[in-house]
Amino acid sequence: MTPAGAGDSAHETPQEADGWWHDRLSNLRGLFVVSTRMFDGREADDIIRLAAASVPSLSGCGVKAVYLIIDGALSRRDDSEPDAKLDRQVLLLDGGSGLLLLPGGGWCWGFALRGPTGPRGYLVVRAPAEPPKDEFFLLEALSQQTAGALANCSLHRHEREQALELQELNGRLSASVARLEQQTHVHELLSDISVSGAGEPGIANAVHQLTSLPVAIEDRFGNLRAWAGPGRPDPYPKTAAHRREDLLRRAAAVPHPFREKDRLISLVKPRYEVLGVVALVDPRQTVGSHEMFALEYATTVLALELSHLRNLAEVELRLHRDLVDDLITGTDDESAYARAGALGHDLRGPHCVIVVRWGERRADDAVAEAASRAIASLQLSSMISRRSDAVVLLVGGCPEGDMVHRLLSENLGGAGAIGVGGRCDCPGDFPRSYSEARRALDIRRKSRSPDGATAFDRLGLFRILDTGGNRAEIMAYVREWLGSLLDYDERKNTDLVQTLTQYLECGGHYDETASALVIHRSTLRYRLGRIREITDLDLNDVDSRLNLHVATRAWKVLGGSA
């Protein structure tokens, strides 16, 4: 539809024509001013509000409605009441401009605000009658300028968004570069430590330098291997074995360092076996991504270090086992000295064989390692091997079996038995000492007190009596001579067998016996009288005293069982 013309009458005077052109120029200047303001960086809503406010000054029309197309849908952007019928008519324009029908009559036109990529909205104007051509032209020009301003606004908004995205990307890139530099520093520092051979103390110091937090490196049992930083506990705390195993189990269940109270724990676990623990002491929970990376990479470096040491130890242990197995079965002295020297062990000087069997664990790695540490803590050298049911140690020197047993109990917990063989002055003595240690272990395990240590040299007469296969005969012998007293003690809850044992050990001296038993002399005399009555034996008879003494010795070795 084309609006009616105006100002084209042939009857106009020159003055009237000049006035008409003056008004048109004024409107064009106003349109130019409005257009300029539209392109000054306004947002879309401000642009269409400015366009709507300019319509009455450029024409005799008013604004019926203003629309923006947002995400493909029309959105009413004026303060008029909602008009669903008008909305449907505008939709039917389908991106073009056109005449709209109003319920009350009059003229209404929808100007499409078209940009380079399609319509961006609509400017709907109304008037009582169709406007003149020049006014329609101005409204159409206003619509075009508004569409251009909206396109420009969209372009600027897109540029701002891109600038923000670029700024954010640059920020992330800068952070990534900084993080990469930090990680490179961690790599270089820890790799240099690994190559330098500084070992666990060097790794602990490097992690402390990188994180500014105290660092602890522990073995799988909780023993401190290295510490760096302030606040080292003295003595270093060690949890019970079952709690330690529970901690390792929970830490192994997650693929990242595990927080336990004020410490962040990372398992040194190159394959399936836990070789140790690296812990950051972090009571304030300040650990961030940098400290976490340093901890994890240190764990990797330490895993390689410990794996290498483990491989070397396994080779050395295998050589030790082969030599120990040869020594306890018999080999020539010169070969034994040479092989031991190559392994860093001096076979010259007194040695003994110790055999360890710890509960149901028998000869597993933990028992072997604990036994080796126990001997080392006594400042003695040793070589170690494992049989099917026990750990065998060749120890330089002759340590007290009870001391070794106590150290093993502290490390392993539970109950176990130790047999100590006799002294070896040359390699040829090891088979005998091994056999003796085995006999002592067997006697201890079959006694009433299977948890403890027994030295073969302290078996006394029992070394002659027990040859390994006559245990039943010995027990029968003990029952023959002490049976009545044993039964009496069990019924009456007395200690007559112990009294007799101490009396015979003291050579029949009353005062020494009473002092050893911490009883009065008259009490001892009464007990000895009861012993004579129960056994019907004369304690002054040489044969009776000898047999009773042998029986009490055997009873003691058997652990009070008969």
LINBELHU-V644988 format. One record per pair of residues at least 12 apart in sequence whose C-alpha atoms are under 7 Angstrom apart, sorted by the first residue. I is the first residue (numbers start at 0). J is the second residue. If there is no record, write none. Layout:
# LINBELHU-V644988
I_J, I_J
This chain:
# LINBELHU-V644988
2_129, 2_130, 2_131, 2_132, 3_129, 3_130, 3_131, 3_132, 4_131, 4_132, 5_131, 5_132, 26_57, 30_141, 34_144, 37_148, 38_148, 40_152, 41_152, 42_152, 43_149, 43_152, 46_145, 47_145, 50_145, 54_138, 57_134, 57_137, 58_134, 59_126, 60_124, 60_125, 60_126, 61_124, 61_125, 61_126, 62_123, 62_124, 62_125, 63_123, 63_124, 63_125, 64_77, 64_122, 64_123, 65_77, 65_121, 65_122, 65_123, 66_120, 66_121, 66_122, 67_119, 67_120, 67_121, 68_119, 68_120, 94_111, 94_118, 95_111, 96_109, 96_110, 96_111, 97_109, 97_110, 105_126, 105_127, 105_128, 106_125, 106_126, 106_127, 106_128, 106_129, 107_124, 107_125, 107_126, 108_123, 108_124, 108_125, 109_121, 109_122, 109_123, 109_124, 110_122, 110_123, 110_139, 110_142, 112_142, 112_143, 112_145, 112_146, 113_146, 114_146, 114_147, 114_150, 119_146, 185_293, 188_205, 189_202, 189_205, 189_297, 193_300, 199_225, 200_225, 200_226, 202_297, 203_215, 203_216, 203_225, 203_226, 203_227, 204_227, 206_293, 206_294, 206_297, 207_227, 207_228, 209_293, 210_290, 212_228, 212_279, 212_280, 212_281, 213_227, 213_228, 213_229, 213_279, 213_280, 214_226, 214_227, 214_228, 214_278, 214_279, 214_280, 215_227, 215_277, 215_278, 215_279, 216_276, 216_277, 216_278, 217_275, 217_276, 217_277, 218_274, 218_275, 218_276, 219_273, 219_274, 219_275, 219_276, 220_243, 221_237, 222_237, 261_280, 261_281, 261_282, 262_278, 262_279, 262_280, 262_281, 262_282, 263_278, 263_279, 263_280, 263_281, 264_276, 264_277, 264_278, 264_279, 265_277, 265_278, 265_295, 265_298, 267_298, 267_301, 267_302, 268_302, 269_302, 277_298, 319_382, 319_383, 319_384, 320_383, 320_384, 323_382, 323_383, 323_384, 326_426, 326_429, 326_430, 327_429, 327_430, 327_433, 328_430, 329_427, 329_430, 330_427, 332_426, 332_427, 335_426, 347_425, 348_424, 349_395, 349_396, 349_422, 349_423, 349_424, 350_393, 350_394, 350_395, 350_396, 350_397, 350_422, 350_423, 350_424, 351_393, 351_394, 351_395, 351_396, 351_397, 351_420, 351_421, 351_422, 351_423, 351_432, 352_392, 352_393, 352_394, 352_419, 352_420, 352_432, 352_433, 352_436, 353_391, 353_392, 353_393, 353_417, 353_418, 353_419, 353_420, 353_436, 354_389, 354_390, 354_391, 354_392, 354_417, 354_418, 354_419, 354_436, 354_437, 355_389, 355_390, 355_391, 355_416, 355_417, 355_418, 356_388, 356_389, 356_390, 356_415, 356_416, 356_417, 357_414, 357_415, 357_416, 358_414, 358_415, 361_388, 361_389, 362_385, 362_386, 362_387, 362_388, 362_389, 362_390, 367_390, 369_407, 369_410, 370_407, 373_403, 373_406, 373_407, 379_394, 379_395, 379_396, 380_394, 380_395, 381_393, 381_394, 381_395, 382_394, 400_417, 400_419, 400_452, 400_453, 400_454, 401_451, 401_452, 404_417, 404_451, 404_452, 414_450, 415_450, 415_451, 416_440, 416_443, 416_444, 416_449, 416_450, 416_451, 416_452, 417_440, 417_451, 417_452, 417_453, 418_436, 418_437, 418_439, 418_440, 418_452, 418_453, 418_454, 419_436, 419_439, 419_453, 419_454, 419_455, 420_432, 420_433, 420_435, 420_436, 420_454, 420_455, 421_435, 421_455, 421_456, 435_455, 436_455, 438_467, 439_453, 439_454, 439_455, 440_453, 442_557, 446_557, 446_558, 446_560, 447_557, 447_558, 447_559, 447_560, 448_558, 458_556, 461_553, 474_561, 476_550, 477_550, 477_554, 477_561, 478_561, 480_547, 480_550, 483_533, 483_534, 484_496, 484_533, 484_534, 495_526, 495_530, 500_551, 503_548
